[in-house]
């Protein structure tokens, strides 16, 4: 007995075996040169309960640093402690010179850029020669957050938490294309298109991945920024530094 083509295909045509309605056939793009446009915003799941109730950061958003900056709550000069409160402001000029030559990066890597970041601490490159001490394993003892690698939406909240646990004054360095703008994952739904959407960035280091020499050069630029901003910690950015409208 011969069978028709519709009877052999349970999802194609109108004659499905179980009698149900056939699934729609997806339309294919006729022009492959049409660019894929993805909004540069934080990704959120279509179903609010997809990751369970009470998952902080997924549904509430992780850009609270921008709200903190706009509210003016964190706008205070907390880069001086103890007896320094009664010392004239000129003391900050000396302290910032010490800070610039005693940067303590946080031991935090996200992707392949972290391999190059670790190479900067080896004897071949020896980042310690420029006054950048070995990487600290605790945010309480670090003042530079080097974001090395692809930042996903799920990792954004833990990264912001590490940033908030670092004492003032502190700085942020974006290392690699993925960190600066999303890189080769820029069109991915789960990748943040640049960490300046969730953190205030001081120095951008392009490359995929940048060599240890590039990271050292970027840290030397950070030293110059620290010296140029002497006595102006109250004016530092608190929220994301991405330009408005992007």
Secondary structure, DSSP 4 states (H G I P E B T S, - for coil): ----HHHH-SSSSS--TT-PPPPPPPPPPS-TTS------S----SSTTTT-TT-TTTTT-S-HHHHHHHHTTT-S--S--GGGGGS-THHHHHHHHHHHT-EEEE--B-STHHHHHHHTTSTTT-GGGGTEEEEESSGGG-SEEEEES--BHHHHHHHHHHHHHSPSS-EEEEESHHHHH-GGGTT-TTB-S-GGGTS--SEEE-STTPPHHHHHHHHHHHHHHHHHTTT-GGGS--S--SPTT-
